[in-house]
Amino acid sequence: MGSAIKANTEKVLKQWHPELIPLVACTDSKSLHECLVRLGTTNEERLMIDIICILQACERREITEIMWIPVNKNPADSMTKQKGICGNTLKNLIIDNKIIDIIPHG
């Protein structure tokens, strides 16, 4: 989905902004992140398909960076899970308008 939005935005802005727009792929799956960043392996068939597709997108420079989001910092979980540890994450993202506090650095 993000790749399609990125491609369309680049087409529209091409005459004013010829540089590629960076796309950061974020996941809360630690095993997926480890396989992508450290080029690890997995026995999970569904995960292997995801890994191949994402790595191909990276090779085509459609994805510029891959980041892991801890479960308690994932704003998407606020929409799919019951209130609890992630209940305020999306609200805080909207209020603060900052994604920087969500992504761990280091």
N, C-alpha and C positions, 0 to 999 in steps of 0.2 A: 504494500500500500504506500509506504513512504517513498519507495523507488518510483512509483507512478506519479506521485505528486511532485517529486523532485524533477523528473523528466519534463513534465508539463510546465512547471515553473521556469525551468531553464529555457524552454522553447519560447515562452512568452517574453522573458527578459533578455533574450540573446542579444538584441541590438543595443541595449543599454548596459548589460552586465555580461560580457562574454565569458567570464571565468566560470568554472564549474562550481555549483553550490555543494558544500559538504553535506553528507548524510551520515549521521552517527546512529548506528544500530544499537539499541539497548535491550538487554534481556535480564530476567531475574532467574534464569536457569544457570546455576553455577557450572554444571557439567557441560552445557552448550558453550558457555563462555570459555571454559578451560580448553575444550577441544578446538575452538576457533583461534584463540590467542596463542596457545602453546602448541598448536597442531597435534593435539592428542588424538586418541582413538576411543571408540565406543562400540559396544555390542548392540546398542539399541537401534533397530532398523529405521524407525521414524526419525530419530536424531541424526542418523547418518545422511538421510535425504536432506534435512534442513542444513546440515553442515556443508554439504556439497553445493547447494544452491547459494548459500551465503558466501562461501569462498569464491565461487564464480562471480558473484556480484562485486566482491572486493577486487578480483583480478580485472574486471571491466571498469573499475574505479567508480562504480555506482554507490558503493558504501566506502566511506573514508576512515571510519573508526568503529570499533566494537567495544561496548562498555557493559559492565555488569552492574545491576541495581539490586541492592539487598532487598529482600522481601518487605521489610518494614519501611522502606523508602519508596516503594513502587506506587506511583499515583494511579495506575490502571487498576490495581487491586481494590482501590476504594470504590470502584464501579461494579466489581464482580464478587466481592466477598462481604460477609457481614461485618458490622462495626467491630472494632477491636484495635489491634495494633496498627492497622493501616487506615483507620477511619478518617483521620485528619490530613493525610498526606496530600490528597488532591486539593482539598480546601486550602491548605497552606501554600501549595504551588500557585493556585489562582490568586490568592491574596498577596503573596510576596512577589509574584511574577518572576521567580528565580528558579531555574532548574539546577543551578550550581550546588545547592545544598543537598540535592538528591543523589548526585553522582559522587561516589567516593574517589578521592584522588590519592595517588601515592603508590 
